[in-house]
Amino acid sequence: MPPTMDVDSSNRGTMENELQIATAPVNWNNFELPNMRPFVPFPEILDLMVEAGYRTTEYDRGFGVDPGPLLDAIERRGMTYCGAYLWFDFLDEDPFAAQLARLDDDLTLLTAIGCRHLIVADRLRTHRIDLAGFVPEDRSASLSEEGYETLVANVHRMAERARNGDVSVHYHNHVGTYIETPWEVAEVLSRLDRQFVDLCFDTGHYAYGGGNALAFLTDHLADIGFLHLKDVDQEILDSARAHRWSFLDALRHYVFCPLGDGSAEIERIVRALVAANFAHHVVIEQDTCKGDPTVNARQNRDFLVS
């Protein structure tokens, strides 16, 4: 298990000892909302992660693609990389084929920096960004049977190649994509071949999409190989639905709130993870926040381990 403890932290608890806690660059730099707050360049962002108490982070392409500086920066700080997030166009063959052709270079970089987990999602789509949080239950805005089959077949194509490169692939449910709602997640999950890919389950996105994150996690723990832990401000989410805000508008209103302040039952989720001896990475995320993101990142971590 990679080291995740801040040596001078006063919050050395059971949760931290038993869970592989990590952070992600999106806590500081959200590329969907580039003007939301000042951009933090690499490697300064690593210093802020350490200041917030983290020793493990996801890699981001904004860090660069030269493995030498990437390794030097984390080794100087006693850190490790745990995963990397990539968008794919799993539904359109030409752009997907082009991305697949570049995948070997991505895999070579990830393995060179010790990053063995690849988190993937179908790309954000404008009409689904506009429907976020209120996707019609009649499934008229969801994929057809053929669409699900195409998406999963292409996920398997890239995941098989990644496995040959000794990188595990985890599919991420995401608001603003075709895999947002509980029924859409269920459709994908029913088709995934676990020898190639499992889930990167995002508690906040699932709750935003109308699901019960605790119930899903409890029922499908064996299907989850990577976890993104975030909470949802129910009042903001209710306003987003009432006023038909897009996903990006909801982010601007800080729909993802500090852990424990929202409706995603984070405390019960964490206790369930510990009780089940969850052995995979738990990445704490808050895509946007009021105030200083480093302070928020530390407070989120302290909540989890307290």
Steps between C-alpha positions, in 0.01 A plus 500: 500500500650837400564742785213744549569650842627846570771442762404809698124444483301471819237289326658159502193280517372162410346629178832623370686186597246277327414701186732603216415870509601717204425833341458626143606809303134593441484618861714794385468512118166426336544508124124507439497838679845644430414851625339389824815548705872565440681218322769323706788375282704186546695431719369771735170314516683208664621730777140598571398134507770429758394807696146357505633170636508276193776273379319344204340671201354430163715606204370762259625580148542858615798372700689430177593182315872463579536220756830635633366825652177328600687240705750747638222729624312233693810329635625830642174531688461137606192459281361244255262506204198270528295554186426715198169618351434499124191594303421281199245526222379144529203551266662646187740266324733748330591708808510186713738328258728804511498496882564127504801551272646742756426275796830312488688826558273577795556154645875525459501826693273371775705188562821705494375716787357209697137584421311172459138618484319665209160656566290553187164646407312577182540866415276778624225574249328839474141378515578279801681784678177697457293209639723424797303403807167474321554241228153373394405179675331375183859456369427708191830686548698186587687266269326236294586134543735535205659805660577316823645209304724733298620687807584187698662326202736793458569515873602134476723571198700765682498313831643187341786705358555666836512165675778394263685806629437395862255785566156438653200680349204632699187649341381824665133601527484870421235773496466657155574173319279215386591305815359716779175359636457180703343318205780607265766386746314169537488452122877545470576290805293210367715492187850553638740207484675507838814337362558825311332782692308584817357823642652819627192584701443870568270552798425863418420448135275206583308704758476792254354261244224398740652191655563383856879478513511309828255236378683459171838469667368247751345288225787524251816525706657211309450691174690807620877508451552873550292758687445873461358634826299822483191647661202691358333813633135394483369855512712599199403181318132570565546852363681362195206274427240767570670760280626251239862594550756321289772297668748784450257748654459271800877479537514879503255489791725248682268202477778275630549597863748406775484138613233450764308818416285344230249226427726222370534335844878518488556401863296182457676429171843530660401274787368246251830511311701439815269222617538329163882542501481697175847455355490750213578870468255751647552833324348800678358748249322834515490632146432859603494664840454830674815635657849355481512156332796388710314577821197314364714203397646473849160535666357228277785268588472580870129424489565162345765392751345654812 
